[in-house]
Amino acid sequence: MSRVKLLVVDDSAVVRRAARDLIARDPGIELIGAVSDPIFAMEAMNKQWPDVLLLDIEMPRMDGLTFLRKIMAEHPTPVVICSSLTETGTQMAVEAMAAGAVSIMTKPRLGLNSFLEDESANLVAAVKAAAQVNVHRMQRGVVRTPARTALVHHQDHQPVHALSETTDRVIAIGTSTGGTQALEAVLTPLPRSVCGIVVVQHMPEKFTAMFAERLNGLCQIQVREARDGDRVMTGQALIAPGGRHMQLKRSGAQYYVEVADGPVVNRHKPSVDVLFRSVAQVAGRNTLAVIMTGMGDDGARGMQSLHEAGASTLAEDESTCVVFGMPHEAIKRGAVDKVVPLYDIAGELMRFSRVVG
């Protein structure tokens, strides 16, 4: 198997030197360059195009976010962001993911050498995982919907029934790599009469609130980060907060979510399996479960539990997945009733919700 060609773009000499040392230890990655800004990066890429870019955001001559957008528009390439900005500026991290970054690592402003040494395994894993991503699908899968006006008063414009009516039908969605764009494509067309939605998107702590806020400005439905005890309601999508598990609970005829800490499951917190298993237990056949693009197998066992409980189960087709890992594992287990491309998933959600038109 050929080695992953990596280009590091960071104005920190410490990061560039550490990257050379760390990557040299792994026979699966070839460092083809380490440069200080995007202008030098473009010169290097004209000579040899990398399989993966490790990219900072704060740099001279051109910032990393501008460079990321340029790359994705001209020659889509897997990009791993490694920046101190994502520690305090989570909006920047959300913008980077929306622009096409595959994953994000937050580096500290102090103690870089020890951080890079401690995180070397995660850094190498992130680079290798990024090399498997189909960024062309990530780019073309997004459906752009204009944001509504007066976003500050978003909730005030919701019809009363969308905020007060509880349905006994639930939609549960699990996704990972490529999921930020895929969720935008699925949620933006949905009307306010769609069933209550609970979502696990693999994403670091603090990023999910900004991600939900961004989707809330694009969607007709209300989208927000879930809080412990939130009711699952028509016209609303609750996104599990990064670093916390989310489970579905039931009180009488009403569903609500429990958000709590717990051990990592399938290398993730939140975990799709944790959500799906809870939905299988309390909602069963009243559920439509959807598993979309993502690396690994998180959600496959939970999808099997849902299938056995009589839920309707749906997987994103390989033709539109950025990474087909999670849907593929669920399909292999015989846990999926129907496989559809990304652009048909919103319609399936509306049919399940009995939305006409």
N, C-alpha and C positions, 0 to 999 in steps of 0.2 A: 504494500500500500504506500502511495506517495506521501511525503511529508506535507503538512500544512504550511504554506508560505505566509509568514506574518510580517507586517510592517507596523512599527511602533511610531506614533506621531505624538510627541509630548515635549514641551519646552523645558522640562526638568531633566537635567543631566543625570540626576540620581535615578530617576525612573528609567531612562534609556540604558544606563549602565546596569541597573538591576535586571532589566528585561533581558539583556544579553546574557547575564550570568544564569538567570533562571531557565531561559529557553534552551540554553546550551546543554542543560541536564536532561532534557526530554528528547528522545530520538524521533518523536512523531511530529515535531515542529521545527521548521527552518526559519530563522530570523533573516529576512532578506534586506532589512534596513531599520534604522532607528534615527528619526529626524526630528528637528525642533519645531517645525510649524508646517501648515498645509501647503505652503508654496514649495518648500523642499520636498514634501510628500508627492506632489504632482509631478515633479521632475523625476523622482525615483520610480513612480508608477508608470511613467512613459517608457521606462526601460524594462521593468518587470512588474506585472500586475500581481498584487498579493491575493491570497485566498481569504484572508481576514485582516482587518485593521484594528489595532488597539489605539484608541483615540482619546486625547484630553479635550476639554472644552475651552479653558482659558489659555490662549496662545497668541503670540504676536502675529501681525500682518493679516491673519484671518482666524476667526474663532472656530472652534470645532463644530459647533452646531451649523454654521453656514457651510462649512466644508462637508459635513454629513449630508446636508440637503443637496449640495452640488453633486456628490458622488451618487446618491440615490437617483437623481434625475438623469445623470449621464451614463453611469455604468454601475448599477446596483451591486454592492459588495457587502458581505457580512461585517458589521462593525460592533466592537465591544467598547463601550465608553468606560474610561477609568478617570474619574475627576473628583476633585475636592468640592466642586460646586454642588454635586448631588447630595452632599451632607446637609447643607443648609438651604439650598435652593431647589427644593423638590419640583417646582414648576419647570425648571430647566431639564430635570430628568424626564418628566412627562413629555416635554416637547421633543427631547431626543428620541424617546421611544416612538412617539407619533411620527417622527421623521424617518424612522426605519432602523434605529439601533436594535440589535439583537438582545443585548443584555447590558447591565450597568453595574460597575463596581465603584464604590465610594472610597477614595483614598484620603487619608488625613493630611492636614496641612503640616503637621509635625510628625516626626518619627516614621518617615517614609521607608527607610531601609528595613526597619524591623517589621513594618506592615507588609511590605512586599515579600519578605522572607516568610512571614507567618501565613500569608495568603497565596503562596506560590502554587499550591495544589489547586486552589479554586481558580486562580488565573489561568493555569494551563487547561483546566477542565472547561472554562468559559471559552477559550480560544478554539479548542477542539469541537465543542458543541456548536459554536458559531459557524464552523466550516461545513456543518451538515445542513445549514439552513438555506432554503430556497428563497432568497430575497426578492426575486422577480415576482413570485406569488405574493409576497408580503406587500409589494408596491401596488400591484394591480388589484388586490383583493379589497382595497379600501373604497367604500362608497362615501363620497363627500356630500354632506347635507348642510345647507346654510344654517348658521346659528340663529335662533330667534332673537328679537330685540328685547330690551329691558330684562337682561338675564339676571340682574340683581334681584328682580321681583319674580323670579321663575316660579316659586311655589305659589305666589299669590294668583298666578294665572291658571293654576290647575283647577279643573272642575271639581266640585265638592265630592262627587262620587269616587273620583280617582284617589282621593286621600282618605276616605272613610269606609269604602266598601271592601270587604274581605271576601276572597274567592276560596272555594274548597279545591281549586285546581292550582298546581304549582309548576313552574318551569325552573329546572335546575341546569346550570351551564358550568362546564369545567373546561379550562384551556390554559395554555402556557406559552411557549415560544411562538411569536406571531399573533398571539391572542389579543394584544391591544388594538391592532388594526382590524382583526376579525370581529371583535366585539363591536367596534364602531360600525362595521358593515351590517351586523345583525340587528343592533339596537336602534339605529337611527330611523329605519322605516316604520317602526312599530307604533301603532296608535295607542292612545291612553286607555283603551278598553282591553288591552292585552292582560293576560293573567300575571299575577305577581311573580317576579323573577328573582332567583338567588344565584349568585355567581362566585366562583372561585377562579381568579386569574393569578397565576404565580407571579408575584411582584414583591419587592422588598418593602419593609416597614416604612411608613411615612409617604410612600409613593401612591398608595391606593386612594387616599383622600383627594389628591390633586387629579389623579386619573378619573375618578368618579365625577369630580367637579367639571372637568373638561367635557366628558360625555353628557353631563346634565345640560350643558349649554348647546349641544348638538341635537339632542333627542327630544321628541314630543313627550315621552314618558319621563318620570322623575328618576334620576340615577344618583345614588349617593353611597358613601362608604357605610357599611352596616355597623350598628351599635348594639350592644347586648340588650335584648328585650324588644327590638324593633319588630313590629308586625309586618307580615308579608301581605302586600295589598295590590289590588288591581292598579295598573298604570305605573308601577314602580319596580325598579331593579336595585337590589342591595348587593354590593360588592364586598366580599370578605376583606377585612383589613390585613395588610401585610404583617407578618409576624404573629398572627392569631388564627386559630381555627374557628370555623363557623359551622354550626349544626342547626338543622331545622327541628323545631319543637311544635307541639300542638296543645292548645288549651281550649277544650270544647270544640267549637267549629272554626276556631281561628288558629292560623299558623303564625309563629314568630321565630326569630333566630336567637340562638345562644352564641355569643362571641366570647371565647375564653382562651387562655394560654394552654399549652400542652406540649408533649414531645413532638419532635419532627416526625412526619409520616411520609414515607417514600421520598425522603430528602427535602420535603416541602412543609412549610407552615405559612399560609393555609394549605391544606391538602384537599384535592378534589375527592379522594376516597372518603375522607372524614365527612364531607358534606353529603355525598351521594348515599353513603350507608345510613345516615340519619334520615334522609328523605325517604329512602326505601322503608324504613321502620315506621315513620309517622304518616306518610302520604301515599305510599304504594302506588296503586293503579290510578290515583288522581294526579299523577306526575308525568310530565314530558321531560326527559333527561337528554341533554345534548353534550357530546364531547367533541371538542374541536382541536385545532392545530396545537401541537406541543410535543416536546421531547420526553422520552421515558414512558412509564406505564401508570402514572398516577391517574386514578379514576377508573381503570379497567375493572378492578375488583368491585368497586362500588357500583359500577354500571351493571355488573352481573347480578348483584343483590337487587338492584332496581328491576331488572328484567324478570328475575324470579318472583318479585313482589307484584308483577303485573303492570308495571309502568310502561309507557311508550318510550322507546329508546332510539336515539338518533346520533349518527356520527358524520362528521365532515368528510367528504370524499377526498381521496388522495390528490386529485387533480387541482384542488385549490389550497391544500394544506401547505403552510410554510415548512412544517415538519410533521410527518405522518405518524409519529411514534405513538402518541396516546390513543388516537382513534383506531390505529392498526391493532393495538393490544386488546382493546375492547371488542373489536370485530373478531379477532382470533379466538376469543373466549365464547363466541356465540351469543354475546350480550346485546347485540345491536339489531333492532328491527328494520331500520332503514338507513341507507347511506346516501347523502345528498351533497352537492357542491355548496360552497359558502353562500352564494347568491340566492339559494333557494331556502335557506334556513329560516329567515324572517317569515316567509310565507307559511312554513310548517308551524311556527309559533302562533301565528294568527289563526290558522285552522284549528289548532288544539284549543285556542281560546274562544273558538266559535265566532271570530270576528269576520263579518261579511264584507267583501270588497277590499 
